[in-house]
């Protein structure tokens, strides 16, 4: 499942984050890539451990971890550290797959889902589409600033060359309480059905209770806290 989510819709908040981005320091993106990905990666990564990076992280993170649609679709157990990347001057990130395991020690996590939060508007750069490949099909996405794309970390994906302008995005990964993507999708569909039924004033309370029970019991069966 590939999902586009409006994570930051407040224009003032986007402007604030845009101002913070101007203070970031950048380094060669290949420093954070694995041996295979390094060969196809040509972008820059923000230095997130500095004060400017921490300010950007603190401004963005609540919009991600608190987003109700993302939480319903991903059922997050752990979030990775956020990374901010900048691609320009013909830069790109060729076809690759994300590492299955990330982090060390207690921070070690399985990457079930990847996300890209767009921080540049589509008309600010040419190219730079996020392309996610699945069996028999590919989907290319160039979203508005503030929109987040959630997609399986198991997918081969790439960022096409940025031929003009500057593309800035925030990326990260999620380990889900529900490892099986089909089970996650069933729960997401049931959550959406429940929300739709709750908007109907004459919905049957007993039926709603049974739906709540079914969702809770599926979570008991499938989740791995």
Secondary structure, DSSP 8 states (H G I E B T S, - for coil): --EEEE----HHHHHHHHHHHTT--EEEGGGGS-HHHHTTEE-EEE-TTSHHHHHHHHHHHHHHHT-HHHHHHH-EEEE---EEEEEETT-EEEEE---SEESSGGG-EE--EEEEEE-S-GGGEEE--EEEEETTEEEEE---TTEEEEEETTSEEEE--EEEEEEEEEEEEEEES---HHHHHHHHHHHHHHHHHHTSTT--HHHHHHHHHHHHHHHHHH---
